[in-house]
């Protein structure tokens, strides 16, 4: 049996649960909005990575393609970040992978499987944290796609009254250095939940300032 991991919209966050899920994969497909090269480098330590550029992947990702059209394990695969950029005729493909919406979607049109694995990066609002694993059973190469949900704790709202603009600016500087949420929280002494919310807003709203983050957080 061959195993292929499918994920998208990591936005700079590679969760331990994602790394664990991808162990043993023969290949990994990433649907874009990676945020930084280190994410790809870490995934390549697990398996060969096929990745397309997302709308939030800026100058660092200029070498990444917007579309991929390739053969893998006997499958004809097409990848792009936005669903609207799919070919008009997809009938020649076995698998279509896209992302962008952060919402899991899986369907079949004729013999073509379409999969949006959702987002397994910073959680947006109340959306699920998801990715997918595709398994190919030999000898008939039967395709099975499993949705993987990463649990998230339902926590009470965090008191933001004491959060100030300089703290948010320090968090932003650490994000730019490629630090994880846990590392930033520990280094700066900022509540982990607040740190994750700041990181999510910064990574999913390119160009947002500390003032803009404060507005979005209702501070």
N, CA, C and O of each residue as an XYZ file, in Angstrom:
876
protein
N       0.837     -1.192      0.000
C       0.000      0.000      0.000
C       0.880      1.253      0.000
O       1.837      1.358      0.767
N       0.537      2.195     -0.872
C       1.255      3.465     -0.922
C       0.443      4.522     -0.188
O      -0.787      4.512     -0.217
N       1.153      5.438      0.471
C       0.506      6.437      1.315
C       0.985      7.827      0.910
O       2.187      8.085      0.847
N       0.039      8.716      0.638
C       0.359     10.081      0.222
C      -0.347     11.061      1.152
O      -1.564     10.994      1.325
N       0.420     11.970      1.752
C      -0.151     12.997      2.612
C      -0.569     14.203      1.792
O       0.141     14.608      0.872
N      -1.713     14.776      2.120
C      -2.234     15.934      1.399
C      -2.592     17.020      2.423
O      -3.417     16.802      3.309
N      -1.962     18.184      2.288
C      -2.225     19.274      3.222
C      -2.148     20.610      2.500
O      -1.710     20.689      1.352
N      -2.579     21.650      3.185
C      -2.552     22.985      2.593
C      -2.647     24.025      3.695
O      -2.999     23.718      4.834
N      -2.327     25.262      3.335
C      -2.539     26.422      4.206
C      -1.958     26.222      5.605
O      -2.650     26.369      6.613
N      -0.670     25.884      5.637
C       0.014     25.756      6.928
C       0.355     27.123      7.516
O       0.482     27.254      8.734
N       0.506     28.139      6.672
C       0.732     29.518      7.125
C       1.824     29.600      8.200
O       1.673     30.300      9.201
N       2.907     28.885      7.979
C       4.057     28.994      8.875
C       4.017     28.111     10.097
O       4.960     28.113     10.887
N       2.941     27.347     10.275
C       2.808     26.490     11.461
C       2.731     25.029     11.047
O       1.795     24.621     10.360
N       3.717     24.244     11.467
C       3.714     22.812     11.211
C       3.531     22.101     12.546
O       4.481     21.936     13.312
N       2.328     21.694     12.805
C       1.975     21.109     14.097
C       2.620     19.730     14.286
O       2.790     18.992     13.316
N       2.975     19.380     15.515
C       3.525     18.040     15.781
C       2.585     16.932     15.326
O       3.038     15.885     14.863
N       1.266     17.156     15.457
C       0.299     16.143     15.042
C       0.342     15.922     13.535
O       0.108     14.812     13.058
N       0.642     16.983     12.788
C       0.755     16.861     11.329
C       1.988     16.036     10.971
O       1.922     15.135     10.135
N       3.097     16.350     11.603
C       4.329     15.602     11.360
C       4.130     14.124     11.671
O       4.582     13.259     10.920
N       3.457     13.841     12.775
C       3.202     12.453     13.157
C       2.314     11.751     12.128
O       2.572     10.604     11.763
N       1.271     12.437     11.664
C       0.361     11.855     10.676
C       1.076     11.521      9.373
O       0.752     10.530      8.718
N       2.043     12.343      9.001
C       2.716     12.177      7.709
C       3.839     11.143      7.735
O       4.382     10.793      6.686
N       4.185     10.658      8.906
C       5.231      9.646      8.986
C       4.833      8.415      8.177
O       3.697      7.948      8.257
N       5.772      7.899      7.404
C       5.503      6.721      6.587
C       4.917      7.025      5.231
O       4.656      6.108      4.452
N       4.700      8.314      4.925
C       4.174      8.674      3.606
C       5.246      8.477      2.540
O       6.435      8.669      2.793
N       4.809      8.095      1.353
C       5.718      7.964      0.216
C       5.877      9.293     -0.512
O       6.847      9.485     -1.245
N       4.937     10.208     -0.318
C       5.002     11.543     -0.921
C       4.060     12.456     -0.148
O       3.142     11.994      0.528
N       4.307     13.780     -0.261
C       3.467     14.776      0.400
C       3.070     15.830     -0.629
O       3.922     16.344     -1.354
N       1.775     16.151     -0.695
C       1.263     17.174     -1.603
C       0.813     18.363     -0.765
O       0.005     18.204      0.150
N       1.328     19.557     -1.069
C       0.983     20.766     -0.304
C       0.326     21.765     -1.243
O       0.904     22.137     -2.264
N      -0.887     22.200     -0.897
C      -1.686     23.049     -1.773
C      -1.454     24.542     -1.633
O      -2.282     25.333     -2.086
N      -0.333     24.956     -1.009
C       0.016     26.374     -0.999
C      -0.326     27.116      0.277
O      -0.946     26.571      1.190
N       0.101     28.400      0.322
C       0.103     29.214      1.532
C       0.940     28.520      2.603
O       0.466     28.164      3.682
N       2.193     28.353      2.247
C       3.165     27.675      3.108
C       3.714     28.653      4.135
O       3.815     28.335      5.320
N       4.064     29.839      3.670
C       4.547     30.982      4.449
C       6.057     31.065      4.548
O       6.597     32.172      4.562
N       6.771     29.937      4.617
C       8.229     30.020      4.704
C       8.867     28.709      4.251
O       8.273     27.636      4.360
N      10.090     28.825      3.740
C      10.808     27.690      3.173
C      11.032     26.582      4.205
O      11.072     25.403      3.854
N      11.177     26.960      5.467
C      11.452     25.963      6.504
C      10.365     24.898      6.602
O      10.644     23.758      6.975
N       9.143     25.259      6.273
C       8.046     24.280      6.293
C       8.304     23.196      5.253
O       8.168     22.006      5.536
N       8.676     23.618      4.052
C       8.972     22.652      2.992
C      10.176     21.796      3.367
O      10.173     20.581      3.166
N      11.200     22.438      3.912
C      12.415     21.705      4.301
C      12.099     20.613      5.314
O      12.622     19.502      5.226
N      11.238     20.936      6.275
C      10.889     19.943      7.307
C      10.080     18.809      6.697
O      10.297     17.645      7.034
N       9.148     19.131      5.803
C       8.354     18.092      5.161
C       9.214     17.180      4.307
O       8.954     15.980      4.224
N      10.240     17.740      3.670
C      11.121     16.940      2.813
C      11.962     15.955      3.604
O      12.523     15.017      3.036
N      12.054     16.162      4.907
C      12.733     15.183      5.752
C      11.884     13.923      5.936
O      12.383     12.878      6.354
N      10.599     14.042      5.618
C       9.684     12.912      5.760
C       9.519     12.165      4.442
O       9.576     10.936      4.405
N       9.313     12.921      3.353
C       9.062     12.315      2.037
C       9.214     13.386      0.967
O       9.235     14.574      1.290
N       9.321     12.989     -0.309
C       9.352     13.977     -1.394
C       8.098     14.853     -1.362
O       6.989     14.370     -1.130
N       8.301     16.156     -1.601
C       7.204     17.118     -1.484
C       6.883     17.723     -2.851
O       7.777     18.136     -3.589
N       5.585     17.766     -3.173
C       5.084     18.445     -4.367
C       4.259     19.621     -3.855
O       3.295     19.426     -3.113
N       4.630     20.838     -4.245
C       4.013     22.004     -3.643
C       3.757     23.083     -4.688
O       4.542     23.263     -5.619
N       2.646     23.797     -4.519
C       2.336     24.943     -5.375
C       2.327     26.209     -4.518
O       2.179     26.157     -3.297
N       2.488     27.332     -5.188
C       2.554     28.619     -4.502
C       1.159     29.139     -4.198
O       0.281     29.117     -5.060
N       0.951     29.615     -2.953
C      -0.319     30.196     -2.569
C      -0.314     31.701     -2.703
O       0.743     32.292     -2.925
N      -1.468     32.339     -2.573
C      -1.548     33.796     -2.741
C      -0.812     34.550     -1.634
O      -0.471     35.719     -1.816
N      -0.559     33.910     -0.492
C       0.179     34.548      0.593
C       1.668     34.217      0.569
O       2.417     34.702      1.418
N       2.106     33.410     -0.376
C       3.532     33.075     -0.505
C       4.181     34.122     -1.404
O       3.996     34.113     -2.621
N       4.936     35.015     -0.796
C       5.455     36.175     -1.509
C       6.845     35.925     -2.083
O       7.101     34.864     -2.652
N       7.757     36.910     -1.934
C       9.032     36.876     -2.636
C       9.834     35.597     -2.407
O      10.478     35.092     -3.326
N       9.797     35.080     -1.195
C      10.607     33.893     -0.895
C      10.191     32.695     -1.755
O      10.979     31.771     -1.955
N       8.945     32.711     -2.266
C       8.389     31.559     -2.974
C       8.314     31.753     -4.485
O       7.575     31.040     -5.165
N       9.075     32.712     -5.015
C       8.997     32.995     -6.453
C       9.377     31.793     -7.315
O       8.976     31.702     -8.476
N      10.156     30.867     -6.739
C      10.583     29.697     -7.497
C       9.518     28.603     -7.536
O       9.651     27.634     -8.285
N       8.464     28.752     -6.735
C       7.422     27.722     -6.681
C       6.404     27.931     -7.805
O       6.070     29.071     -8.129
N       5.910     26.850     -8.400
C       4.940     26.984     -9.496
C       3.538     27.271     -8.984
O       3.179     26.905     -7.865
N       2.763     27.928     -9.818
C       1.353     28.151     -9.486
C       0.526     26.907     -9.779
O      -0.495     26.669     -9.134
N       0.968     26.113    -10.755
C       0.275     24.890    -11.132
C       1.279     23.743    -11.190
O       2.449     23.946    -11.514
N       0.813     22.543    -10.877
C       1.592     21.331    -11.082
C       0.721     20.324    -11.815
O      -0.436     20.107    -11.455
N       1.287     19.714    -12.844
C       0.604     18.696    -13.633
C       1.614     17.566    -13.799
O       2.579     17.704    -14.551
N       1.397     16.444    -13.100
C       2.452     15.428    -13.045
C       1.867     14.036    -12.801
O       0.685     13.875    -12.496
N       2.739     13.041    -12.947
C       2.395     11.651    -12.684
C       3.074     11.218    -11.389
O       4.243     11.523    -11.155
N       2.325     10.505    -10.553
C       2.871      9.998     -9.297
C       2.172      8.684     -8.956
O       0.947      8.625     -8.853
N       2.961      7.650     -8.785
C       2.418      6.329     -8.416
C       1.300      5.887     -9.364
O       0.309      5.290     -8.942
N       1.480      6.189    -10.639
C       0.494      5.790    -11.634
C      -0.718      6.705    -11.721
O      -1.647      6.423    -12.478
N      -0.724      7.801    -10.956
C      -1.846      8.735    -10.966
C      -1.479     10.002    -11.734
O      -0.347     10.478    -11.656
N      -2.441     10.540    -12.474
C      -2.279     11.830    -13.134
C      -2.860     12.880    -12.187
O      -4.056     12.860    -11.893
N      -2.015     13.795    -11.709
C      -2.398     14.717    -10.640
C      -2.246     16.166    -11.109
O      -1.289     16.519    -11.799
N      -3.219     16.993    -10.713
C      -3.131     18.433    -10.961
C      -3.273     19.144     -9.616
O      -4.124     18.787     -8.800
N      -2.418     20.166     -9.393
C      -2.453     20.932     -8.153
C      -2.426     22.424     -8.441
O      -1.707     22.877     -9.332
N      -3.204     23.182     -7.692
C      -3.138     24.634     -7.687
C      -3.722     25.108     -6.361
O      -4.366     24.329     -5.657
N      -3.506     26.369     -6.014
C      -3.946     26.828     -4.693
C      -5.442     27.144     -4.655
O      -6.130     26.787     -3.699
N      -5.942     27.811     -5.694
C      -7.337     28.242     -5.691
C      -8.180     27.378     -6.624
O      -7.772     27.067     -7.743
N      -9.332     27.005     -6.155
C     -10.218     26.150     -6.932
C     -10.614     26.795     -8.252
O     -10.810     26.105     -9.253
N     -10.730     28.124     -8.253
C     -11.153     28.821     -9.468
C     -10.139     28.689    -10.597
O     -10.459     28.955    -11.756
N      -8.905     28.276    -10.261
C      -7.853     28.142    -11.270
C      -7.727     26.723    -11.821
O      -6.773     26.419    -12.536
N      -8.685     25.856    -11.491
C      -8.648     24.495    -12.022
C      -8.938     24.503    -13.524
O      -9.623     25.401    -14.013
N      -8.428     23.516    -14.258
C      -8.729     23.427    -15.698
C     -10.228     23.250    -15.936
O     -10.938     22.703    -15.093
N     -10.694     23.710    -17.072
C     -12.095     23.532    -17.424
C     -12.444     22.047    -17.527
O     -13.506     21.612    -17.082
N     -11.534     21.285    -18.120
C     -11.755     19.848    -18.293
C     -10.794     19.100    -17.369
O      -9.580     19.138    -17.574
N     -11.328     18.426    -16.362
C     -10.482     17.691    -15.411
C     -10.585     16.178    -15.603
O     -10.068     15.407    -14.795
N     -11.245     15.768    -16.661
C     -11.552     14.348    -16.834
C     -10.310     13.475    -17.019
O     -10.367     12.267    -16.788
N      -9.188     14.072    -17.433
C      -7.988     13.274    -17.664
C      -7.185     13.039    -16.381
O      -6.198     12.304    -16.387
N      -7.613     13.664    -15.285
C      -6.854     13.567    -14.033
C      -7.481     12.554    -13.080
O      -8.700     12.389    -13.031
N      -6.627     11.891    -12.336
C      -7.094     10.985    -11.285
C      -7.318     11.737     -9.979
O      -8.198     11.387     -9.192
N      -6.510     12.778     -9.756
C      -6.571     13.510     -8.496
C      -6.348     14.994     -8.730
O      -5.420     15.387     -9.437
N      -7.206     15.817     -8.134
C      -7.071     17.270     -8.150
C      -6.899     17.738     -6.699
O      -7.680     17.366     -5.824
N      -5.864     18.559     -6.455
C      -5.610     19.073     -5.108
C      -5.597     20.599     -5.153
O      -4.940     21.194     -6.007
N      -6.325     21.229     -4.232
C      -6.325     22.681     -4.117
C      -6.527     23.039     -2.645
O      -6.711     22.153     -1.811
N      -6.493     24.342     -2.319
C      -6.626     24.768     -0.924
C      -7.347     26.098     -0.841
O      -8.400     26.286     -1.450
N      -6.768     27.026     -0.079
C      -7.164     28.429      0.010
C      -8.336     28.705      0.952
O      -8.267     29.662      1.724
N      -9.390     27.923      0.923
C     -10.596     28.238      1.691
C     -10.485     27.871      3.163
O     -11.268     28.355      3.981
N      -9.525     27.025      3.510
C      -9.371     26.490      4.867
C     -10.519     25.554      5.243
O     -10.655     25.186      6.410
N     -11.329     25.174      4.293
C     -12.456     24.271      4.556
C     -12.244     22.954      3.810
O     -11.972     22.944      2.610
N     -12.370     21.864      4.529
C     -12.179     20.543      3.921
C     -13.283     20.266      2.902
O     -14.464     20.509      3.151
N     -12.865     19.754      1.755
C     -13.819     19.366      0.716
C     -13.277     18.134      0.007
O     -12.106     18.086     -0.369
N     -14.120     17.161     -0.169
C     -13.718     15.931     -0.867
C     -14.901     15.430     -1.685
O     -15.986     15.196     -1.153
N     -14.675     15.270     -2.980
C     -15.740     14.757     -3.832
C     -15.144     14.036     -5.033
O     -13.933     14.050     -5.251
N     -16.004     13.419     -5.788
C     -15.569     12.688     -6.983
C     -16.458     13.067     -8.154
O     -17.686     13.046     -8.061
N     -15.802     13.419     -9.269
C     -16.510     13.714    -10.503
C     -16.036     12.725    -11.554
O     -14.913     12.821    -12.049
N     -16.898     11.773    -11.891
C     -16.478     10.701    -12.784
C     -15.407      9.862    -12.103
O     -15.627      9.325    -11.018
N     -14.256      9.751    -12.736
C     -13.143      8.991    -12.158
C     -12.124      9.906    -11.475
O     -11.058      9.451    -11.060
N     -12.457     11.207    -11.359
C     -11.527     12.181    -10.799
C     -11.888     12.507     -9.347
O     -13.028     12.862     -9.046
N     -10.913     12.383     -8.462
C     -11.088     12.775     -7.064
C     -10.618     14.220     -6.886
O      -9.528     14.583     -7.327
N     -11.445     15.034     -6.242
C     -11.080     16.412     -5.929
C     -10.980     16.540     -4.414
O     -11.880     16.121     -3.685
N      -9.877     17.123     -3.948
C      -9.660     17.226     -2.517
C      -9.074     18.576     -2.131
O      -8.033     18.993     -2.640
N      -9.766     19.242     -1.223
C      -9.217     20.396     -0.520
C      -9.012     19.922      0.914
O      -9.989     19.697      1.627
N      -7.754     19.764      1.357
C      -7.518     19.193      2.681
C      -7.793     20.146      3.832
O      -7.585     19.792      4.993
N      -8.263     21.365      3.521
C      -8.481     22.347      4.573
C      -7.167     22.930      5.050
O      -6.178     22.922      4.317
N      -7.148     23.431      6.262
C      -5.933     24.027      6.820
C      -5.525     23.280      8.081
O      -6.354     22.975      8.939
N      -4.213     22.987      8.178
C      -3.688     22.394      9.418
C      -2.681     23.349     10.055
O      -1.867     22.942     10.884
N      -2.744     24.636      9.658
C      -1.906     25.661     10.260
C      -2.652     26.359     11.382
O      -3.444     25.723     12.076
N      -2.419     27.658     11.578
C      -3.139     28.390     12.623
C      -4.647     28.314     12.390
O      -5.124     28.514     11.273
N      -5.379     28.029     13.443
C      -6.822     27.874     13.301
C      -7.477     29.221     13.016
O      -7.202     30.204     13.704
N      -8.336     29.269     12.011
C      -9.060     30.490     11.659
C     -10.472     30.403     12.213
O     -11.243     29.507     11.871
N     -10.788     31.355     13.073
C     -12.117     31.415     13.674
C     -12.459     30.066     14.327
O     -11.698     29.585     15.168
N     -13.576     29.457     13.959
C     -13.966     28.181     14.565
C     -13.843     27.021     13.591
O     -14.462     25.974     13.780
N     -13.037     27.211     12.543
C     -12.914     26.173     11.532
C     -12.101     24.986     12.059
O     -11.280     25.122     12.966
N     -12.359     23.824     11.463
C     -11.639     22.617     11.852
C     -10.189     22.675     11.378
O      -9.859     23.386     10.429
N      -9.340     21.922     12.050
C      -7.931     21.783     11.669
C      -7.799     20.420     10.998
O      -7.945     19.389     11.655
N      -7.524     20.409      9.696
C      -7.611     19.160      8.939
C      -6.480     18.994      7.931
O      -5.841     19.964      7.522
N      -6.251     17.753      7.543
C      -5.446     17.372      6.393
C      -6.014     16.060      5.893
O      -7.030     15.594      6.408
N      -5.381     15.458      4.905
C      -5.896     14.203      4.350
C      -4.750     13.244      4.082
O      -3.606     13.653      3.881
N      -5.079     11.976      4.082
C      -4.125     10.929      3.710
C      -4.778     10.061      2.645
O      -5.885      9.555      2.833
N      -4.086      9.894      1.527
C      -4.572      9.042      0.452
C      -3.782      7.746      0.457
O      -2.553      7.756      0.535
N      -4.491      6.638      0.374
C      -3.847      5.323      0.340
C      -4.203      4.626     -0.964
O      -5.358      4.634     -1.389
N      -3.207      4.027     -1.591
C      -3.393      3.284     -2.840
C      -3.171      1.811     -2.555
O      -2.067      1.396     -2.203
N      -4.219      1.030     -2.707
C      -4.120     -0.401     -2.455
C      -3.656     -1.118     -3.711
O      -4.235     -0.950     -4.784
N      -2.620     -1.907     -3.572
C      -2.140     -2.716     -4.684
C      -2.845     -4.074     -4.651
O      -3.264     -4.476     -3.566
N      -3.008     -4.811     -5.751
C      -2.464     -4.477     -7.078
C      -3.382     -3.607     -7.939
O      -2.955     -3.131     -8.990
N      -4.643     -3.387     -7.515
C      -5.575     -2.664     -8.385
C      -5.497     -1.149     -8.202
O      -6.220     -0.409     -8.870
N      -4.608     -0.670     -7.284
C      -4.415      0.762     -7.051
C      -5.727      1.465     -6.689
O      -5.975      2.593     -7.116
N      -6.564      0.782     -5.894
C      -7.800      1.396     -5.416
C      -7.474      2.586     -4.521
O      -6.625      2.490     -3.636
N      -8.156      3.711     -4.757
C      -7.873      4.940     -4.017
C      -8.794      5.066     -2.809
O     -10.010      4.909     -2.917
N      -8.196      5.351     -1.664
C      -8.960      5.665     -0.456
C      -8.395      6.960      0.128
O      -7.185      7.078      0.320
N      -9.258      7.919      0.407
C      -8.834      9.199      0.978
C      -9.491      9.361      2.347
O     -10.713      9.287      2.471
N      -8.672      9.583      3.365
C      -9.169      9.742      4.729
C      -8.972     11.181      5.203
O      -7.888     11.747      5.069
N     -10.005     11.745      5.743
C      -9.897     13.049      6.386
C      -9.292     12.866      7.778
O      -9.718     12.001      8.543
N      -8.294     13.693      8.096
C      -7.665     13.655      9.402
C      -7.992     14.955     10.137
O      -7.664     16.041      9.659
N      -8.630     14.844     11.283
C      -8.954     16.013     12.102
C      -8.002     16.091     13.285
O      -7.796     15.104     13.992
N      -7.424     17.264     13.495
C      -6.553     17.489     14.647
C      -7.386     18.154     15.740
O      -7.911     19.249     15.538
N      -7.511     17.505     16.885
C      -8.356     18.062     17.952
C      -7.826     19.406     18.434
O      -6.622     19.662     18.419
N      -8.737     20.240     18.852
C      -8.358     21.517     19.450
C      -9.217     21.715     20.684
O     -10.410     21.410     20.686
N      -8.603     22.225     21.718
C      -9.317     22.410     22.973
C     -10.259     23.608     22.876
O      -9.910     24.644     22.310
N     -11.428     23.454     23.421
C     -12.358     24.574     23.511
C     -12.080     25.290     24.822
O     -12.405     24.792     25.900
N     -11.479     26.455     24.716
C     -11.041     27.186     25.896
C     -11.866     28.454     26.083
O     -12.364     29.022     25.111
N     -12.012     28.897     27.321
C     -12.715     30.167     27.546
C     -11.938     31.314     26.940
O     -10.724     31.225     26.751
N     -12.639     32.390     26.638
C     -11.984     33.559     26.055
C     -10.899     34.079     26.998
O     -11.073     34.106     28.216
N      -9.776     34.492     26.407
C      -8.651     34.994     27.185
C      -8.832     36.486     27.428
O      -9.238     37.223     26.530
N      -8.533     36.922     28.631
C      -8.608     38.339     28.963
C      -7.495     39.090     28.232
O      -6.314     38.822     28.450
N      -7.871     40.024     27.370
C      -6.893     40.741     26.544
C      -6.589     42.149     27.077
O      -5.854     42.918     26.457
N      -7.167     42.463     28.229
C      -7.088     43.847     28.718
C      -5.660     44.340     28.892
O      -5.379     45.524     28.706
N      -4.752     43.427     29.252
C      -3.383     43.840     29.555
C      -2.446     43.766     28.352
O      -1.255     44.052     28.473
N      -2.983     43.381     27.188
C      -2.144     43.253     25.998
C      -1.924     44.629     25.378
O      -2.887     45.345     25.102
N      -0.664     45.004     25.157
C      -0.325     46.314     24.629
C       0.324     46.196     23.248
O       0.804     45.130     22.863
N       0.328     47.295     22.521
C       0.893     47.334     21.170
C       2.344     46.860     21.121
O       2.677     46.084     20.225
N       3.231     47.283     22.033
C       4.626     46.819     21.971
C       4.758     45.302     22.065
O       5.656     44.718     21.458
N       3.867     44.659     22.825
C       3.922     43.198     22.927
C       3.575     42.557     21.587
O       4.205     41.582     21.177
N       2.586     43.099     20.920
C       2.205     42.560     19.608
C       3.344     42.761     18.612
O       3.622     41.873     17.806
N       4.001     43.908     18.656
C       5.131     44.164     17.757
C       6.264     43.182     18.016
O       6.924     42.733     17.079
N       6.495     42.844     19.295
C       7.542     41.868     19.603
C       7.175     40.484     19.062
O       8.029     39.756     18.555
N       5.898     40.135     19.179
C       5.447     38.849     18.628
C       5.659     38.820     17.119
O       6.123     37.819     16.573
N       5.318     39.915     16.448
C       5.487     39.985     14.993
C       6.954     39.805     14.609
O       7.262     39.105     13.645
N       7.860     40.436     15.362
C       9.293     40.293     15.063
C       9.735     38.837     15.190
O      10.552     38.361     14.402
N       9.197     38.138     16.175
C       9.560     36.732     16.365
C       8.966     35.848     15.264
O       9.585     34.872     14.840
N       7.764     36.197     14.808
C       7.160     35.455     13.693
C       8.054     35.562     12.461
O       8.275     34.573     11.762
N       8.565     36.759     12.197
C       9.416     36.986     11.029
C      10.714     36.193     11.119
O      11.335     35.894     10.100
N      11.120     35.854     12.333
C      12.323     35.044     12.525
C      12.039     33.551     12.350
O      12.953     32.727     12.403
N      10.765     33.213     12.140
C      10.404     31.812     11.935
C      10.139     31.047     13.218
O      10.118     29.816     13.208
N       9.934     31.757     14.330
C       9.679     31.080     15.609
C       8.285     30.444     15.620
O       7.363     30.929     14.964
N       8.152     29.359     16.371
C       6.850     28.730     16.539
C       6.050     29.460     17.608
O       6.591     30.275     18.355
N       4.743     29.156     17.673
C       3.891     29.768     18.686
C       4.422     29.476     20.081
O       4.491     30.369     20.925
N       4.797     28.217     20.323
C       5.293     27.829     21.642
C       6.576     28.573     21.988
O       6.755     29.019     23.122
N       7.469     28.707     21.009
C       8.740     29.403     21.245
C       8.510     30.881     21.564
O       9.139     31.436     22.466
N       7.607     31.508     20.820
C       7.326     32.933     21.031
C       6.697     33.150     22.399
O       7.077     34.061     23.134
N       5.730     32.301     22.728
C       5.053     32.439     24.012
C       6.031     32.309     25.169
O       5.989     33.084     26.125
N       6.918     31.314     25.070
C       7.887     31.080     26.141
C       8.889     32.221     26.231
O       9.203     32.681     27.329
N       9.390     32.679     25.104
C      10.414     33.714     25.099
C       9.884     35.050     25.600
O      10.563     35.740     26.360
N       8.674     35.423     25.180
C       8.144     36.740     25.497
C       7.239     36.749     26.732
O       6.877     37.810     27.238
N       6.881     35.556     27.209
C       6.010     35.497     28.362
C       4.588     35.930     28.069
O       3.881     36.413     28.953
N       4.168     35.755     26.815
C       2.801     36.098     26.405
C       1.944     34.842     26.473
O       2.397     33.760     26.099
N       0.714     34.976     26.946
C      -0.189     33.840     27.044
C      -0.221     33.056     25.725
O      -0.344     33.664     24.662
N      -0.112     31.708     25.768
C      -0.076     30.909     24.532
C      -1.271     31.131     23.625
O      -1.126     31.164     22.403
N      -2.472     31.286     24.220
C      -3.664     31.497     23.395
C      -3.619     32.842     22.676
O      -3.986     32.945     21.506
N      -3.164     33.866     23.390
C      -3.024     35.175     22.763
C      -1.957     35.145     21.687
O      -2.116     35.743     20.623
N      -0.862     34.442     21.971
C       0.223     34.329     20.993
C      -0.276     33.676     19.720
O       0.019     34.146     18.621
N      -1.035     32.589     19.861
C      -1.543     31.884     18.677
C      -2.509     32.763     17.899
O      -2.506     32.742     16.668
N      -3.333     33.532     18.595
C      -4.284     34.409     17.904
C      -3.563     35.504     17.134
O      -3.939     35.824     16.006
N      -2.520     36.086     17.745
C      -1.738     37.115     17.058
C      -1.061     36.523     15.826
O      -1.084     37.122     14.751
N      -0.457     35.337     15.986
C       0.220     34.678     14.863
C      -0.763     34.383     13.737
O      -0.460     34.612     12.567
N      -1.934     33.878     14.090
C      -2.930     33.553     13.067
C      -3.339     34.798     12.286
O      -3.405     34.774     11.057
N      -3.612     35.881     13.004
C      -4.031     37.110     12.335
C      -2.921     37.681     11.461
O      -3.178     38.183     10.367
N      -1.691     37.601     11.949
C      -0.573     38.139     11.170
C      -0.317     37.307      9.915
O      -0.071     37.858      8.842
N      -0.376     35.990     10.047
C      -0.031     35.112      8.934
C      -1.139     35.017      7.896
O      -0.872     34.746      6.726
N      -2.366     35.234      8.311
C      -3.486     35.124      7.360
C      -3.956     36.465      6.818
O      -4.874     36.516      6.000
N      -3.331     37.557      7.271
C      -3.661     38.898      6.756
C      -2.353     39.608      6.380
O      -1.871     40.455      7.133
N      -1.783     39.268      5.224
C      -0.495     39.848      4.817
C      -0.509     41.374      4.871
O      -1.426     42.021      4.367
N       0.536     41.936      5.499
C       0.659     43.382      5.578
C      -0.023     44.013      6.774
O       0.076     45.223      6.977
N      -0.718     43.204      7.576
C      -1.414     43.771      8.736
C      -0.394     44.298      9.749
O       0.664     43.697      9.937
N      -0.709     45.409     10.395
C       0.168     46.016     11.388
C      -0.282     45.623     12.796
O      -1.316     44.979     12.974
N       0.511     46.022     13.790
C       0.135     45.760     15.180
C      -1.194     46.432     15.506
O      -2.036     45.862     16.199
N      -1.374     47.661     14.996
C      -2.643     48.356     15.230
C      -3.810     47.597     14.593
O      -4.893     47.499     15.169
N      -3.565     47.063     13.393
C      -4.605     46.304     12.714
C      -4.965     45.040     13.476
O      -6.136     44.670     13.558
N      -3.958     44.377     14.035
C      -4.201     43.177     14.837
C      -5.014     43.524     16.078
O      -5.939     42.799     16.445
N      -4.664     44.636     16.722
C      -5.413     45.054     17.907
C      -6.880     45.314     17.564
O      -7.776     44.978     18.338
N      -7.114     45.910     16.403
C      -8.489     46.168     15.974
C      -9.244     44.878     15.759
O     -10.387     44.736     16.194
N      -8.594     43.920     15.075
C      -9.239     42.627     14.788
C      -9.481     41.839     16.069
O     -10.419     41.045     16.138
N      -8.648     42.049     17.083
C      -8.811     41.356     18.357
C      -9.788     42.088     19.274
O     -10.127     41.587     20.346
N     -10.238     43.261     18.861
C     -11.176     44.015     19.652
C     -10.583     44.664     20.881
O     -11.257     44.837     21.896
N      -9.287     45.030     20.778
C      -8.606     45.661     21.911
C      -8.680     47.184     21.786
O      -8.164     47.900     22.644
